[in-house]
Amino acid sequence: MLLAASRVELVDDVYRIPAQDWRFPDAVIALKQQPALITARYETDPPADGIRIALLRREDLQKRIDGIPHGIVESTPAGPRGELHYAAAAPGEYVVVIDNGARTPATVHIRVALDFARPGPAVTELPPARQLTIVALSFAVFFGIVSFSAHRLLRNTRSRR
């Protein structure tokens, strides 16, 4: 129940983006105090190449509207679908922009969500050589204990006869 309350879906909508143009959902991601993970996913139907989404600060969106150089916080590669994740640690206002670099219009389904859950430690995996070493050592210790116990049991049963 706590996990469900920590995730907020801001946008779940379909946009028609003209060729060589861009749009942005009306939802401004305003982070005032608490850090959050911003997740944005998109998919085109029918599949269309040349589509990407980008996360911009609100002031950079205004620069883009004015046609002057602007910054991009995070973006996806161009393709028929994509996903971006950005851990926004600092307060600020962000906007997701859908960019159609293709020569044909595209229909894009986009979802944007915020996750306020505190991230846990990163789960890592050991390299295969180290995994094999740990398994081999575990077997050796296990069979050593079993052998020692069997030896002691046999010695004790023989001495009681």
C-alpha positions in Angstrom: 0.0 0.0 0.0 2.9 2.4 0.7 4.4 1.7 -2.6 1.2 2.5 -4.4 1.0 5.9 -2.7 4.6 6.8 -3.6 3.9 6.7 -7.4 1.9 9.4 -9.2 0.9 9.1 -12.8 0.9 12.6 -14.4 0.2 11.9 -18.1 -1.4 8.9 -19.9 -2.5 10.4 -23.2 -2.2 10.0 -27.0 -0.8 12.9 -29.1 -0.7 13.5 -32.8 2.6 15.1 -33.7 3.0 16.6 -37.2 6.1 15.8 -39.3 9.2 17.6 -38.2 7.4 19.2 -35.2 7.2 18.7 -31.5 4.6 18.9 -28.7 4.6 18.7 -24.9 1.9 17.6 -22.5 0.4 20.3 -20.4 1.5 18.7 -17.2 4.5 20.5 -15.6 6.5 18.3 -13.3 7.0 20.6 -10.3 9.3 19.2 -7.6 9.2 21.6 -4.7 10.8 19.7 -1.8 11.1 16.0 -2.2 13.3 14.2 -4.8 11.6 11.9 -7.2 12.3 9.5 -10.0 10.8 10.9 -13.3 9.8 8.1 -15.7 8.5 8.7 -19.2 7.5 6.0 -21.7 6.2 6.4 -25.2 5.0 4.1 -28.0 3.9 5.0 -31.5 1.0 3.3 -33.3 1.6 2.4 -36.1 5.3 2.1 -35.3 7.2 5.2 -36.5 10.9 5.9 -36.4 12.2 9.4 -35.7 10.2 9.9 -32.5 12.0 10.7 -29.3 11.1 12.2 -25.9 13.2 14.6 -24.0 13.1 15.9 -20.4 13.7 19.7 -20.2 13.8 22.2 -17.4 10.9 24.6 -17.7 13.2 27.5 -18.5 14.7 25.4 -21.3 11.2 24.8 -22.7 10.7 28.5 -23.0 14.0 28.9 -24.8 12.9 26.1 -27.2 9.7 27.9 -27.9 11.6 31.1 -28.5 13.9 29.3 -31.0 17.1 29.8 -29.0 19.6 27.2 -27.9 18.5 25.2 -24.9 19.5 22.4 -22.6 18.2 18.9 -22.3 18.2 17.0 -19.0 17.6 13.5 -20.5 16.4 12.1 -23.8 15.7 8.8 -25.5 17.1 7.7 -28.8 14.8 8.0 -31.8 12.6 5.0 -32.4 9.1 3.6 -32.3 9.2 3.3 -28.5 11.4 4.4 -25.7 11.7 5.1 -22.0 13.7 7.5 -19.9 14.4 7.7 -16.2 15.7 10.7 -14.4 16.4 10.9 -10.6 15.6 14.5 -9.9 17.4 15.3 -6.7 17.1 19.1 -6.8 13.8 21.0 -6.7 12.7 22.4 -10.0 10.1 22.3 -12.8 10.5 19.9 -15.7 8.6 19.2 -18.9 8.5 16.2 -21.2 8.7 17.1 -24.9 7.7 14.7 -27.7 9.9 15.3 -30.8 8.9 14.0 -34.3 12.0 14.2 -36.5 10.3 12.0 -39.2 8.9 13.2 -42.4 5.4 11.8 -41.6 3.0 12.6 -38.8 3.0 10.2 -35.8 0.5 9.1 -33.2 2.3 8.8 -29.8 1.0 7.3 -26.6 3.0 8.8 -23.7 2.9 8.0 -20.0 4.8 10.2 -17.4 5.0 9.3 -13.7 6.7 10.3 -10.6 8.0 7.9 -8.0 8.8 9.3 -4.6 9.9 6.1 -3.0 13.4 6.2 -1.6 15.6 4.0 -3.7 17.2 1.1 -2.0 20.7 -0.2 -2.6 21.5 -1.2 -6.1 21.2 -4.9 -6.6 24.3 -6.3 -8.2 25.4 -9.7 -9.5 28.7 -11.3 -9.1 30.8 -12.3 -12.2 30.4 -15.9 -13.2 33.9 -16.9 -12.1 33.3 -15.6 -8.6 29.9 -17.3 -8.5 31.6 -20.6 -9.4 34.3 -20.0 -6.7 31.6 -19.4 -4.0 29.6 -22.5 -5.0 32.8 -24.7 -5.1 33.9 -23.4 -1.6 30.4 -24.0 -0.2 30.4 -27.6 -1.5 33.9 -28.2 -0.1 32.9 -26.9 3.4 29.7 -28.8 3.3 31.3 -32.1 2.3 34.1 -31.5 4.8 31.6 -31.1 7.6 29.7 -34.2 6.5 32.9 -36.3 6.2 34.1 -35.2 9.6 30.8 -36.0 11.2 30.6 -39.4 9.5 34.1 -40.2 10.6 33.3 -39.3 14.3 30.1 -41.2 14.2 31.8 -44.3 12.8 34.6 -44.1 15.3 32.1 -43.7 18.2 30.0 -46.7 17.1 33.0 -49.0 16.7 34.4 -48.1 20.1 31.1 -49.0 21.8 31.0 -52.5 20.4 
